[in-house]
Amino acid sequence: MYHLILVAAGGAIGASLRHLSNLAALRLLGSNFPFGTAFVNVSGSFLMGIVMEIVARRFGASNELRLFLAVGLLGGFTTFSSFSLDAVALYERGALGLAAFYVIGSVVAGIAALFAGLAAARGLV
């Protein structure tokens, strides 16, 4: 239960930061392009790299700190960072084909699922 609370607390902070980032991007750059989403996806992935390499590997952070930062905070900030971490983990294990399948398959299936959800909600399915 303690681990769940850590993930939930980190997720609440991360989701709040994502919302604030989106608002700032909207105010500063307008609504013609999803700048806020692009920012959180890229910066979240960058921060996931820092957290995993420095905090987890070099300093041997506790499982609890990794759960709070990686799964909770960064997962709430952007699930894209978790996706990026999974893809790189496959790549670093030498599973290049599986990593490519995961990346391409996740993007294509995710977009297809969104279209399916829209169609279902609109009564077309």
TIPA-784213 format. One record per residue: x, y, z of N, C-alpha, C in turn; residue number from 1. Coordinates in steps of 0.05 Angstrom, whole numbers. Layout:
# TIPA-784213
<n.xx->X n.yy->Y n.zz->Z ca.xx->X ca.yy->Y ca.zz->Z c.xx->X c.yy->Y c.zz->Z num->NUM>;
...
# end
This chain:
# TIPA-784213
<n.xx->16 n.yy->-24 n.zz->0 ca.xx->0 ca.yy->0 ca.zz->0 c.xx->17 c.yy->25 c.zz->0 num->1>;
<n.xx->40 n.yy->24 n.zz->14 ca.xx->58 ca.yy->47 ca.zz->15 c.xx->68 c.yy->54 c.zz->-13 num->2>;
<n.xx->75 n.yy->34 n.zz->-29 ca.xx->85 ca.yy->39 ca.zz->-56 c.xx->63 c.yy->52 c.zz->-73 num->3>;
<n.xx->39 n.yy->43 n.zz->-69 ca.xx->17 ca.yy->55 ca.zz->-84 c.xx->13 c.yy->85 c.zz->-77 num->4>;
<n.xx->16 n.yy->91 n.zz->-52 ca.xx->14 ca.yy->119 ca.zz->-43 c.xx->37 c.yy->136 c.zz->-55 num->5>;
<n.xx->61 n.yy->125 n.zz->-56 ca.xx->83 ca.yy->139 ca.zz->-68 c.xx->78 c.yy->145 c.zz->-97 num->6>;
<n.xx->69 n.yy->125 n.zz->-112 ca.xx->63 ca.yy->129 ca.zz->-140 c.xx->40 c.yy->149 c.zz->-144 num->7>;
<n.xx->20 n.yy->147 n.zz->-128 ca.xx->-3 ca.yy->165 ca.zz->-130 c.xx->5 c.yy->194 c.zz->-124 num->8>;
<n.xx->22 n.yy->198 n.zz->-103 ca.xx->31 ca.yy->225 ca.zz->-96 c.xx->48 c.yy->236 c.zz->-119 num->9>;
<n.xx->67 n.yy->221 n.zz->-128 ca.xx->83 ca.yy->230 ca.zz->-151 c.xx->66 c.yy->235 c.zz->-175 num->10>;
<n.xx->47 n.yy->218 n.zz->-181 ca.xx->30 ca.yy->222 ca.zz->-204 c.xx->13 c.yy->247 c.zz->-202 num->11>;
<n.xx->4 n.yy->254 n.zz->-178 ca.xx->-11 ca.yy->279 ca.zz->-175 c.xx->6 c.yy->303 c.zz->-181 num->12>;
<n.xx->31 n.yy->302 n.zz->-171 ca.xx->49 ca.yy->324 ca.zz->-176 c.xx->56 c.yy->326 c.zz->-206 num->13>;
<n.xx->62 n.yy->303 n.zz->-218 ca.xx->69 ca.yy->303 ca.zz->-246 c.xx->46 c.yy->312 c.zz->-264 num->14>;
<n.xx->21 n.yy->303 n.zz->-258 ca.xx->-2 ca.yy->311 ca.zz->-274 c.xx->-7 c.yy->341 c.zz->-271 num->15>;
<n.xx->-3 n.yy->351 n.zz->-247 ca.xx->-6 ca.yy->380 ca.zz->-243 c.xx->15 c.yy->396 c.zz->-258 num->16>;
<n.xx->39 n.yy->386 n.zz->-259 ca.xx->61 ca.yy->400 ca.zz->-274 c.xx->55 c.yy->399 c.zz->-304 num->17>;
<n.xx->44 n.yy->376 n.zz->-313 ca.xx->36 ca.yy->374 ca.zz->-342 c.xx->15 c.yy->395 c.zz->-348 num->18>;
<n.xx->-5 n.yy->397 n.zz->-331 ca.xx->-26 ca.yy->416 ca.zz->-336 c.xx->-15 c.yy->445 c.zz->-337 num->19>;
<n.xx->2 n.yy->452 n.zz->-318 ca.xx->14 ca.yy->478 ca.zz->-317 c.xx->31 c.yy->483 c.zz->-342 num->20>;
<n.xx->46 n.yy->463 n.zz->-351 ca.xx->62 ca.yy->465 ca.zz->-375 c.xx->45 c.yy->471 c.zz->-399 num->21>;
<n.xx->23 n.yy->456 n.zz->-401 ca.xx->5 ca.yy->460 ca.zz->-424 c.xx->-8 c.yy->488 c.zz->-423 num->22>;
<n.xx->-15 n.yy->497 n.zz->-400 ca.xx->-26 ca.yy->524 ca.zz->-398 c.xx->-6 c.yy->545 c.zz->-406 num->23>;
<n.xx->19 n.yy->542 n.zz->-396 ca.xx->40 ca.yy->561 ca.zz->-403 c.xx->45 c.yy->562 c.zz->-433 num->24>;
<n.xx->47 n.yy->538 n.zz->-445 ca.xx->52 ca.yy->536 ca.zz->-474 c.xx->29 c.yy->549 c.zz->-490 num->25>;
<n.xx->5 n.yy->545 n.zz->-481 ca.xx->-18 ca.yy->556 ca.zz->-494 c.xx->-18 c.yy->586 c.zz->-493 num->26>;
<n.xx->-11 n.yy->597 n.zz->-470 ca.xx->-10 ca.yy->626 ca.zz->-467 c.xx->14 c.yy->639 c.zz->-482 num->27>;
<n.xx->36 n.yy->625 n.zz->-482 ca.xx->60 ca.yy->636 ca.zz->-494 c.xx->61 c.yy->632 c.zz->-524 num->28>;
<n.xx->52 n.yy->609 n.zz->-533 ca.xx->56 ca.yy->601 ca.zz->-561 c.xx->31 c.yy->597 c.zz->-578 num->29>;
<n.xx->8 n.yy->598 n.zz->-565 ca.xx->-17 ca.yy->596 ca.zz->-579 c.xx->-27 c.yy->567 c.zz->-582 num->30>;
<n.xx->-48 n.yy->564 n.zz->-596 ca.xx->-61 ca.yy->538 ca.zz->-598 c.xx->-59 c.yy->525 c.zz->-626 num->31>;
<n.xx->-42 n.yy->535 n.zz->-643 ca.xx->-40 ca.yy->524 ca.zz->-670 c.xx->-24 c.yy->498 c.zz->-671 num->32>;
<n.xx->-10 n.yy->491 n.zz->-650 ca.xx->6 ca.yy->466 ca.zz->-649 c.xx->7 c.yy->457 c.zz->-620 num->33>;
<n.xx->7 n.yy->431 n.zz->-615 ca.xx->8 ca.yy->421 ca.zz->-587 c.xx->35 c.yy->424 c.zz->-574 num->34>;
<n.xx->44 n.yy->449 n.zz->-571 ca.xx->71 ca.yy->455 ca.zz->-560 c.xx->74 c.yy->443 c.zz->-531 num->35>;
<n.xx->53 n.yy->446 n.zz->-515 ca.xx->54 ca.yy->436 ca.zz->-488 c.xx->59 c.yy->406 c.zz->-487 num->36>;
<n.xx->44 n.yy->392 n.zz->-503 ca.xx->47 ca.yy->363 ca.zz->-503 c.xx->75 c.yy->355 c.zz->-513 num->37>;
<n.xx->84 n.yy->368 n.zz->-534 ca.xx->110 ca.yy->363 ca.zz->-544 c.xx->132 c.yy->368 c.zz->-523 num->38>;
<n.xx->128 n.yy->390 n.zz->-509 ca.xx->147 ca.yy->397 ca.zz->-488 c.xx->148 c.yy->376 c.zz->-466 num->39>;
<n.xx->125 n.yy->368 n.zz->-456 ca.xx->125 ca.yy->348 ca.zz->-434 c.xx->135 c.yy->321 c.zz->-444 num->40>;
<n.xx->129 n.yy->313 n.zz->-468 ca.xx->139 ca.yy->288 ca.zz->-478 c.xx->169 c.yy->287 c.zz->-480 num->41>;
<n.xx->181 n.yy->308 n.zz->-491 ca.xx->210 ca.yy->309 ca.zz->-494 c.xx->224 c.yy->314 c.zz->-468 num->42>;
<n.xx->215 n.yy->334 n.zz->-453 ca.xx->228 ca.yy->339 ca.zz->-427 c.xx->224 c.yy->316 c.zz->-407 num->43>;
<n.xx->201 n.yy->303 n.zz->-408 ca.xx->196 ca.yy->280 ca.zz->-390 c.xx->214 c.yy->257 c.zz->-397 num->44>;
<n.xx->219 n.yy->253 n.zz->-422 ca.xx->237 ca.yy->231 ca.zz->-431 c.xx->266 c.yy->238 c.zz->-422 num->45>;
<n.xx->274 n.yy->264 n.zz->-426 ca.xx->300 ca.yy->272 ca.zz->-417 c.xx->304 c.yy->268 c.zz->-387 num->46>;
<n.xx->284 n.yy->277 n.zz->-372 ca.xx->286 ca.yy->274 ca.zz->-343 c.xx->286 c.yy->245 c.zz->-334 num->47>;
<n.xx->271 n.yy->228 n.zz->-349 ca.xx->271 ca.yy->199 ca.zz->-343 c.xx->299 c.yy->188 c.zz->-347 num->48>;
<n.xx->313 n.yy->197 n.zz->-367 ca.xx->341 ca.yy->188 ca.zz->-371 c.xx->359 c.yy->196 c.zz->-348 num->49>;
<n.xx->355 n.yy->221 n.zz->-339 ca.xx->371 ca.yy->230 ca.zz->-316 c.xx->365 c.yy->214 c.zz->-291 num->50>;
<n.xx->339 n.yy->211 n.zz->-286 ca.xx->331 ca.yy->196 ca.zz->-262 c.xx->342 c.yy->168 c.zz->-262 num->51>;
<n.xx->339 n.yy->154 n.zz->-284 ca.xx->347 ca.yy->126 ca.zz->-285 c.xx->377 c.yy->123 c.zz->-284 num->52>;
<n.xx->392 n.yy->141 n.zz->-297 ca.xx->421 ca.yy->138 ca.zz->-297 c.xx->434 c.yy->148 c.zz->-271 num->53>;
<n.xx->427 n.yy->172 n.zz->-263 ca.xx->440 ca.yy->184 ca.zz->-240 c.xx->428 c.yy->174 c.zz->-214 num->54>;
<n.xx->402 n.yy->178 n.zz->-211 ca.xx->389 ca.yy->171 ca.zz->-186 c.xx->389 c.yy->141 c.zz->-181 num->55>;
<n.xx->380 n.yy->126 n.zz->-201 ca.xx->377 ca.yy->97 ca.zz->-197 c.xx->403 c.yy->82 c.zz->-199 num->56>;
<n.xx->417 n.yy->86 n.zz->-221 ca.xx->441 ca.yy->69 ca.zz->-225 c.xx->466 c.yy->79 c.zz->-210 num->57>;
<n.xx->472 n.yy->104 n.zz->-212 ca.xx->497 ca.yy->114 ca.zz->-199 c.xx->495 c.yy->117 c.zz->-169 num->58>;
<n.xx->472 n.yy->126 n.zz->-159 ca.xx->469 ca.yy->130 ca.zz->-131 c.xx->454 c.yy->108 c.zz->-117 num->59>;
<n.xx->445 n.yy->88 n.zz->-132 ca.xx->431 ca.yy->65 ca.zz->-121 c.xx->406 c.yy->73 c.zz->-104 num->60>;
<n.xx->391 n.yy->91 n.zz->-115 ca.xx->367 ca.yy->101 ca.zz->-101 c.xx->349 c.yy->77 c.zz->-93 num->61>;
<n.xx->334 n.yy->81 n.zz->-72 ca.xx->316 ca.yy->61 ca.zz->-62 c.xx->294 c.yy->56 c.zz->-83 num->62>;
<n.xx->282 n.yy->33 n.zz->-81 ca.xx->259 ca.yy->26 ca.zz->-98 c.xx->237 c.yy->47 c.zz->-94 num->63>;
<n.xx->233 n.yy->56 n.zz->-70 ca.xx->212 ca.yy->75 ca.zz->-64 c.xx->217 c.yy->102 c.zz->-78 num->64>;
<n.xx->242 n.yy->111 n.zz->-78 ca.xx->248 ca.yy->136 ca.zz->-92 c.xx->244 c.yy->133 c.zz->-122 num->65>;
<n.xx->252 n.yy->110 n.zz->-133 ca.xx->248 ca.yy->105 ca.zz->-162 c.xx->219 c.yy->104 c.zz->-169 num->66>;
<n.xx->203 n.yy->92 n.zz->-152 ca.xx->174 ca.yy->91 ca.zz->-156 c.xx->162 c.yy->119 c.zz->-156 num->67>;
<n.xx->169 n.yy->135 n.zz->-136 ca.xx->159 ca.yy->162 ca.zz->-134 c.xx->167 c.yy->179 c.zz->-158 num->68>;
<n.xx->192 n.yy->179 n.zz->-165 ca.xx->202 ca.yy->196 ca.zz->-187 c.xx->195 c.yy->185 c.zz->-215 num->69>;
<n.xx->202 n.yy->160 n.zz->-221 ca.xx->199 ca.yy->150 ca.zz->-248 c.xx->170 c.yy->142 c.zz->-254 num->70>;
<n.xx->158 n.yy->126 n.zz->-238 ca.xx->131 ca.yy->116 ca.zz->-243 c.xx->110 c.yy->138 c.zz->-236 num->71>;
<n.xx->114 n.yy->150 n.zz->-213 ca.xx->94 ca.yy->170 ca.zz->-204 c.xx->97 c.yy->197 c.zz->-218 num->72>;
<n.xx->118 n.yy->212 n.zz->-210 ca.xx->121 ca.yy->240 ca.zz->-219 c.xx->124 c.yy->241 c.zz->-250 num->73>;
<n.xx->144 n.yy->227 n.zz->-261 ca.xx->148 ca.yy->229 ca.zz->-290 c.xx->126 c.yy->214 c.zz->-305 num->74>;
<n.xx->116 n.yy->192 n.zz->-294 ca.xx->93 ca.yy->178 ca.zz->-306 c.xx->68 c.yy->195 c.zz->-307 num->75>;
<n.xx->64 n.yy->212 n.zz->-286 ca.xx->42 ca.yy->230 ca.zz->-286 c.xx->47 c.yy->254 c.zz->-304 num->76>;
<n.xx->72 n.yy->262 n.zz->-306 ca.xx->79 ca.yy->285 ca.zz->-323 c.xx->75 c.yy->277 c.zz->-352 num->77>;
<n.xx->84 n.yy->254 n.zz->-360 ca.xx->80 ca.yy->243 ca.zz->-387 c.xx->85 c.yy->213 c.zz->-387 num->78>;
<n.xx->66 n.yy->198 n.zz->-396 ca.xx->71 ca.yy->169 ca.zz->-399 c.xx->90 c.yy->164 c.zz->-422 num->79>;
<n.xx->94 n.yy->184 n.zz->-439 ca.xx->114 ca.yy->181 ca.zz->-460 c.xx->141 c.yy->175 c.zz->-450 num->80>;
<n.xx->148 n.yy->185 n.zz->-426 ca.xx->174 ca.yy->180 ca.zz->-414 c.xx->177 c.yy->150 c.zz->-407 num->81>;
<n.xx->156 n.yy->138 n.zz->-397 ca.xx->156 ca.yy->110 ca.zz->-391 c.xx->158 c.yy->93 c.zz->-416 num->82>;
<n.xx->144 n.yy->101 n.zz->-437 ca.xx->145 ca.yy->89 ca.zz->-463 c.xx->174 c.yy->90 c.zz->-474 num->83>;
<n.xx->186 n.yy->113 n.zz->-472 ca.xx->214 ca.yy->117 ca.zz->-481 c.xx->233 c.yy->99 c.zz->-466 num->84>;
<n.xx->230 n.yy->98 n.zz->-439 ca.xx->247 ca.yy->81 ca.zz->-423 c.xx->244 c.yy->51 c.zz->-431 num->85>;
<n.xx->220 n.yy->42 n.zz->-435 ca.xx->216 ca.yy->14 ca.zz->-443 c.xx->229 c.yy->8 c.zz->-470 num->86>;
<n.xx->226 n.yy->27 n.zz->-489 ca.xx->238 ca.yy->23 ca.zz->-515 c.xx->269 c.yy->22 c.zz->-513 num->87>;
<n.xx->281 n.yy->40 n.zz->-498 ca.xx->310 ca.yy->40 ca.zz->-495 c.xx->319 c.yy->15 c.zz->-480 num->88>;
<n.xx->304 n.yy->6 n.zz->-460 ca.xx->312 ca.yy->-18 ca.zz->-446 c.xx->313 c.yy->-42 c.zz->-465 num->89>;
<n.xx->293 n.yy->-44 n.zz->-483 ca.xx->294 ca.yy->-66 ca.zz->-503 c.xx->318 c.yy->-63 c.zz->-521 num->90>;
<n.xx->324 n.yy->-39 n.zz->-530 ca.xx->347 ca.yy->-33 ca.zz->-547 c.xx->373 c.yy->-40 c.zz->-533 num->91>;
<n.xx->376 n.yy->-32 n.zz->-508 ca.xx->401 ca.yy->-37 ca.zz->-493 c.xx->404 c.yy->-67 c.zz->-487 num->92>;
<n.xx->383 n.yy->-82 n.zz->-487 ca.xx->386 ca.yy->-111 ca.zz->-484 c.xx->393 c.yy->-126 c.zz->-510 num->93>;
<n.xx->394 n.yy->-109 n.zz->-531 ca.xx->401 ca.yy->-121 ca.zz->-557 c.xx->378 c.yy->-130 c.zz->-573 num->94>;
<n.xx->354 n.yy->-125 n.zz->-563 ca.xx->330 ca.yy->-134 ca.zz->-577 c.xx->320 c.yy->-111 c.zz->-596 num->95>;
<n.xx->337 n.yy->-106 n.zz->-616 ca.xx->331 ca.yy->-83 ca.zz->-635 c.xx->305 c.yy->-87 c.zz->-649 num->96>;
<n.xx->300 n.yy->-110 n.zz->-660 ca.xx->275 ca.yy->-115 ca.zz->-674 c.xx->250 c.yy->-112 c.zz->-656 num->97>;
<n.xx->253 n.yy->-122 n.zz->-632 ca.xx->231 ca.yy->-120 ca.zz->-613 c.xx->226 c.yy->-91 c.zz->-604 num->98>;
<n.xx->248 n.yy->-76 n.zz->-601 ca.xx->246 ca.yy->-48 ca.zz->-594 c.xx->232 c.yy->-32 c.zz->-617 num->99>;
<n.xx->239 n.yy->-38 n.zz->-642 ca.xx->226 ca.yy->-24 ca.zz->-664 c.xx->197 c.yy->-32 c.zz->-666 num->100>;
<n.xx->191 n.yy->-58 n.zz->-662 ca.xx->163 ca.yy->-67 ca.zz->-662 c.xx->147 c.yy->-53 c.zz->-641 num->101>;
<n.xx->159 n.yy->-51 n.zz->-617 ca.xx->146 ca.yy->-38 ca.zz->-594 c.xx->140 c.yy->-9 c.zz->-601 num->102>;
<n.xx->159 n.yy->6 n.zz->-611 ca.xx->155 ca.yy->34 ca.zz->-617 c.xx->134 c.yy->38 c.zz->-639 num->103>;
<n.xx->139 n.yy->25 n.zz->-662 ca.xx->120 ca.yy->28 ca.zz->-684 c.xx->92 c.yy->17 c.zz->-677 num->104>;
<n.xx->92 n.yy->-7 n.zz->-665 ca.xx->67 ca.yy->-19 ca.zz->-658 c.xx->51 c.yy->-2 c.zz->-638 num->105>;
<n.xx->65 n.yy->9 n.zz->-618 ca.xx->51 ca.yy->25 ca.zz->-598 c.xx->39 c.yy->50 c.zz->-609 num->106>;
<n.xx->54 n.yy->63 n.zz->-627 ca.xx->44 ca.yy->88 ca.zz->-639 c.xx->21 c.yy->82 c.zz->-657 num->107>;
<n.xx->24 n.yy->63 n.zz->-675 ca.xx->2 ca.yy->56 ca.zz->-694 c.xx->-22 c.yy->45 c.zz->-679 num->108>;
<n.xx->-18 n.yy->27 n.zz->-660 ca.xx->-41 ca.yy->16 ca.zz->-645 c.xx->-54 c.yy->37 c.zz->-628 num->109>;
<n.xx->-38 n.yy->55 n.zz->-616 ca.xx->-50 ca.yy->76 ca.zz->-600 c.xx->-67 c.yy->95 c.zz->-616 num->110>;
<n.xx->-57 n.yy->103 n.zz->-639 ca.xx->-73 ca.yy->120 ca.zz->-656 c.xx->-98 c.yy->106 c.zz->-666 num->111>;
<n.xx->-95 n.yy->81 n.zz->-674 ca.xx->-118 ca.yy->65 ca.zz->-684 c.xx->-138 c.yy->62 c.zz->-661 num->112>;
<n.xx->-129 n.yy->57 n.zz->-637 ca.xx->-147 ca.yy->54 ca.zz->-614 c.xx->-162 c.yy->80 c.zz->-608 num->113>;
<n.xx->-148 n.yy->103 n.zz->-612 ca.xx->-162 ca.yy->128 ca.zz->-608 c.xx->-184 c.yy->132 c.zz->-628 num->114>;
<n.xx->-178 n.yy->126 n.zz->-653 ca.xx->-198 ca.yy->128 ca.zz->-674 c.xx->-222 c.yy->109 c.zz->-668 num->115>;
<n.xx->-216 n.yy->85 n.zz->-659 ca.xx->-237 ca.yy->66 ca.zz->-652 c.xx->-254 c.yy->76 c.zz->-629 num->116>;
<n.xx->-240 n.yy->88 n.zz->-609 ca.xx->-255 ca.yy->100 ca.zz->-586 c.xx->-273 c.yy->123 c.zz->-595 num->117>;
<n.xx->-263 n.yy->140 n.zz->-612 ca.xx->-279 ca.yy->162 ca.zz->-623 c.xx->-303 c.yy->151 c.zz->-638 num->118>;
<n.xx->-299 n.yy->131 n.zz->-654 ca.xx->-320 ca.yy->119 ca.zz->-670 c.xx->-341 c.yy->106 c.zz->-652 num->119>;
<n.xx->-332 n.yy->92 n.zz->-631 ca.xx->-350 ca.yy->79 ca.zz->-613 c.xx->-366 c.yy->99 c.zz->-598 num->120>;
<n.xx->-354 n.yy->120 n.zz->-589 ca.xx->-368 ca.yy->141 ca.zz->-574 c.xx->-387 c.yy->156 c.zz->-591 num->121>;
<n.xx->-381 n.yy->158 n.zz->-617 ca.xx->-399 ca.yy->172 ca.zz->-636 c.xx->-420 c.yy->155 c.zz->-647 num->122>;
<n.xx->-421 n.yy->129 n.zz->-639 ca.xx->-442 ca.yy->111 ca.zz->-648 c.xx->-437 c.yy->99 c.zz->-675 num->123>;
<n.xx->-413 n.yy->101 n.zz->-686 ca.xx->-407 ca.yy->90 ca.zz->-712 c.xx->-399 c.yy->61 c.zz->-712 num->124>;
<n.xx->-393 n.yy->51 n.zz->-689 ca.xx->-384 ca.yy->23 ca.zz->-687 c.xx->-407 c.yy->6 c.zz->-676 num->125>;
# end
